[in-house]
Amino acid sequence: MAKKESPLHQLNAYLPNGSFDDVVVYLQQYKVQLTITRERSSILGDYRNSIANKNHRISVNGNLNKYAFLITLLHELAHLFTYERFGHRVQAHGAEWKAEFSKILSQFLSKKVFPADIHSTLLQSLKNPAASSCGDTALLRVLHQYDAKKEGIVLLETLPEGSQFYIKGNRIFAKKETVRKRIKCLEIATNKLYLFNPLHQVTLLNKG
């Protein structure tokens, strides 16, 4: 997976207005090696604690919109703060991490760097932040509004039941019923059923 390490001034292009200076303070204070990666389907960011002669390392997907990028970076910084206080003695997304994430997130919320809809959604999650931004459906839904629009790409939840769509790898599915918080979909080639996140980005199949 190709990565790039950018000079700090280039980081400004990935962040919302008004957040750069405070972010840089943390990166410099804790000597963080920040890398910006290509899109990763399974994670948005990653933290590795300092060992031997290596600094703390954080990576964030560079394809994220500015608000998602900042939230992901704060998520990973909260892991750093938790490690500094507790080492490996606590759970990765336990009460200690949640407290650290809520604290740093509150700091940036007070600076009004997020649009109103993202701001209000984040306020609701402060008491019990999700272990992964990917797992916070309400936050993902509002963040999606700020993604660069891609022709033909839609959220699965917006398609009528019975619609056919394809995903990466040109696998074709038919949308079925919703089961709890997932949508059941039938893969046409294998006749197997899969559960999808309602916010999975798919391409509607043009049968014409």
N, C-alpha and C positions, 0 to 999 in steps of 0.2 A: 504494500500500500504506500503510494507516494505521499510524502509529507513535505511541507515547507516551513522553515523557521523564518519569520518576518521580523524586521526591525520594528521596535515598538511603535514608531510613528505611523507605520502602515496598518497597525491594528485599528486605528481610528476609523478606517473604512468599513470595518465589520461591526461597529458599535453604534448604538443610538446616540444622538446629540446629548451632550451633558454627562456622559458616563465615562469617557476616556480617562480623564485625570484620576478619578478614584480607582479605576481598574489598575492603572499603571502603578499607583502607590502600593497596592497589594502584590503585584507581580515583582516589583523591585524589592520590597521589604522582605519577601519570602524567597527571593531568588528563584523564581519559577521559570522553567524552560517551557515556553508555550509554543505548541506547533498547531498549525491549521491544516487539516486533512481534507482529502476528497470525501465525498459522501460515503457514509457507512450505513448500511441498512439496519444493522442490529443495535448500534449505539450512536448517540449524538456527541458524547464527549467521554473523556477518560482521565483518571488521575493515577499517578504512580508516585509513591513517597520517595523521598531522598534516601539514597543508600551509598555507602562508601564515598566516592568523590563525585557522585552525581547529584544534581539539584532535584527539587521537586519537579515533576513533569506533568503538564496538563495538555491534552489535545482536544480540539473542538472542530466539528465538521464545518468546513468553509462554505458549504452551500446553504446554510441556514440564513433566514432573514435576520436583520439586526437585533430584533427583540429576542428571538429564539437563541441567537448566538450569546447574548448577554446572560440570559437565564441559565443556559447550559454552563457557561463559564463560572457563574456564581455557584452553581450546583457543585462543580468540581473544586472550587476554592473552599467550599464548606467541608469537603472531604479533607483537604489540606489542614484546615483549622482543627478539625476533629483529630486528625493524626498527631498534630503538634501537641495536643492536650492529653490524648489517651493512647497514642500508639495503636497497636492492633488489639487492644483489650476490649473494644466495643464492636458491636455489629456495624456493618458498613452503612446501613441506612436506619440505624436505631435512634433512640431519643436524643443522643448526643449530637448526631449529625443533623437531625431535624432542628434542634435548637440553634446550631451554627448557621444553617441555611436560612432559617427564619430571621435571624439577626442581620445577616448581610443583605438579604432580600429587602428587609424593612428599610435599611439604609438607602437603597436605590429607589425604593418606592417613595420615600420622603423627598427625593430630588425630582420627582415627576418626569422621569425619563421614558415612561411607557405611555402609550395611548390609553384613553379612559377605559376601553373595554378590556384590555390586557391588565391594566392596573386593578380594576375591580375583581377580575378573576383571580389574580395573584393574592389579593387581600383575603379572599375566601380560603385560600390554601395555606395561609401562614401558620395556623395552629397545628396542622398535620400535613406537611408537604409530602407529595408522592415520591417514592423511591426513584422514579424515573419520569422525566417529562413525557416520555412516550406512553406512560401509564395514566397520565392525567388527561382524560378525554376532553373535559371542559376547556383546559388550557390549550390543548392541541387544536381544538376547533377554532378558537379565537385567533391563535397564532397563524393558522392557515390563511386567514384573511389578508395577511401581510406578505405571503409568499409571492414570488414572481410567478405570474400566470403562464402555464404551459398549455399550448394548444391541444385540445382533446383530453386533457387530464382532469378527472373529476374525483370527488370523494365518493366512496362506495355507498355511503348512507343516502346520497342524493339520487341514486338510481331506483327506478321502480322495480318491484319484485318481478323476476322473470327475465330481466335484462341480461344480456351477455356482454362480457368485458374481457379484456386480457391484461396481464401484468408482465413484468420483465421476464424474458425468456419465451414470450409469445404463448404463454399458457392461457387457455381460454376457459372461462367459468360462466356459469349461470347463477344469478343471485336468487337465493331462496329466502326462507323466513329468518327473522331475528330470534336468537336464543340468548336470553339474558342480555349480556352486554356485547355479544358478538353476532355476526351475520353468517348464516350457513350458506355456503356456496358449493356448487357441484362442478368439478372439473370435467369438461366435456370429453377429453381424450381417454380418461381413466375411469370415469363414472364414480370417482371418489368424492366424498364430502369433506370440506375444510371449513374451519371457523376463521373469519376475518375480523380485524378491528374495523368498526364502522368508518373510521377516518383513513382507511387505507386508500392511497391514491391509485386509481385504475384508469384504463382507457376504454371508453365505450366502443363496442364492436359495431362497425358499420356493415349491416347485412346487405346493403344495396350494392 
